[in-house]
Amino acid sequence: MQETSLFQDIKSASDFISRYSSPGQEDVLVNFAYGFVVGAAAFLLVLLIVKIVSLIFFSGQKRAKGIRIAGNNGSLFISSDAIADLIKALEANYRYLDISKVSLYDRNKFYAIEIQVNYDLDGGDLPLMASEFQAMTLSKLNSVFGIDCVKEVNLHVKRSSKTRNSRF
């Protein structure tokens, strides 16, 4: 129904142009009007496609500045820096891991932590160590800050080396 109204408006505009223009110019002006409408529609279509693509690729997660915990008399906000400091303090228990970066992400229904680590190959079984480190991280977040909304702790091994004293 909207399209017929648009085409009726174009037809009435072309009738107006043909009434008040000199002979021979009607076709040029009508073609310009049709071209303008098609160009505007194409522009809107491109904007719609860009919006859909941005929703698909960028709506899944976003960096969080911290986690707000509701309490009886107000709320408690724990910043991502405080969480990162707690996780970096766990590094002392795992001498073959060197934490280089900690990031907190809000994934709408839960939070996720991504930790970039450098790993010393003398440490042995990395999957077992990673699993223990992830469990310890979740446990400490809950016991120290009362955070239980973090559901994922993802480790990204940035570099690996044979000895811890070597440069990563």
Residue pairs with C-beta under 8 A, 6 or more apart in sequence:
6 37
10 33
10 34
10 37
13 33
14 26
14 29
14 30
14 33
17 25
17 26
17 29
17 30
17 33
18 26
18 30
21 29
60 107
61 105
61 106
61 107
61 112
62 105
62 106
63 80
63 103
63 104
63 105
63 106
64 80
64 104
64 105
64 106
64 111
65 79
65 80
66 77
66 78
66 79
66 80
66 82
66 83
66 104
67 77
67 78
67 83
67 104
67 111
67 145
67 147
67 149
67 150
68 75
68 76
68 77
68 78
69 75
69 76
69 77
69 78
69 145
69 146
69 147
76 146
78 145
78 147
80 102
80 103
80 104
82 145
83 102
83 104
83 113
83 141
83 145
83 147
84 102
84 104
86 140
86 141
86 144
86 145
87 99
87 102
87 113
87 115
87 137
87 140
88 99
88 102
90 133
90 136
90 137
90 140
91 97
91 98
91 99
93 136
94 123
94 129
94 132
94 133
95 120
95 123
95 164
96 119
96 120
96 122
96 123
96 124
96 129
96 164
97 117
97 118
97 119
97 120
97 123
97 129
97 133
98 117
98 118
98 119
98 120
98 164
98 168
99 115
99 116
99 117
100 116
100 117
100 118
100 158
100 168
101 115
101 116
102 113
102 114
102 115
102 116
103 113
103 114
103 115
104 111
104 112
104 113
105 111
105 112
105 113
105 114
107 152
110 149
110 150
110 151
110 152
111 147
111 149
111 150
111 151
112 150
112 151
112 152
112 153
112 154
113 137
113 150
113 152
113 153
113 154
114 154
114 156
115 137
115 153
115 154
115 155
115 156
116 156
116 158
117 155
117 156
117 157
117 158
118 157
118 158
118 159
118 160
118 161
118 168
119 126
119 157
119 159
119 160
119 161
120 160
120 161
120 162
120 163
120 164
121 160
121 161
121 162
122 162
122 163
122 164
123 129
126 157
130 155
133 153
133 155
134 153
134 155
137 153
138 150
138 153
141 147
141 148
141 150
142 148
158 168
159 168
161 167
161 168
